């Protein structure tokens, strides 16, 4: 479009573009056809496309939007082109899944690895940094599961698809409380440790020394300590 063809009062061009008004009827039918083809394609790609997505699945899903839009809206692009590209995307996804089944390294590259975020009530700081998670993000997940203290936890895994798997101890131990520090009213969910031990505020490592304690943590080398607490069983 040339500069002299642009007019602010050209309502028809602003609303309908350069295509005839009748093209809106064609868009209606194009949208129905493309939607049905896209629905069938995603359905054939498997249930994973409607759940937690892998890297390759996410790439295909984002690509689908760019594929279907021109076929629905651009007058000089036919339905055949969009259908062909959707078919190619489907074949690519199926082929990639087949290669993953035969090649463990490729599967590992696409799906990622499981990260152990908490081990025996102690946060694994390197794993948190590796997975770009903050302590407060982890605490939020645990609080949503009704966990009030790291001493309740045996393992927390971050699955390759971004989900958290949490395994609690059979017997609750003393550990670091995960309540927000400013929320004093909810402290009824935890009791002070009868042994009055110290716990590292950085990683949750339980010390063998009485509170208050000075000196670096043997796990993360932080020097900030709190008195350990035990979660109240509800």
ABEGO torsion letter per residue (X at the ends): XBAAABBAABAAAAAAEABBAAAAAAAAAAAAAAAAAAAAAAAAAEAAAABBBBAAAAAAAAAAAAAAAAAAABAABBAAAAAAAAAAAAAAAAAAAAAAAABAAAAAAAAEBBBBABBGGBBBAAAAAAAGBBAAAAAAAAAAAGBABAAABABBBBBAAGBBBBBBBABBBBBBBABBAABAAAAAABBBBAAGBBBBAAAGBBBABBOBBBEBBAAAGBABBBBBBBBBBX
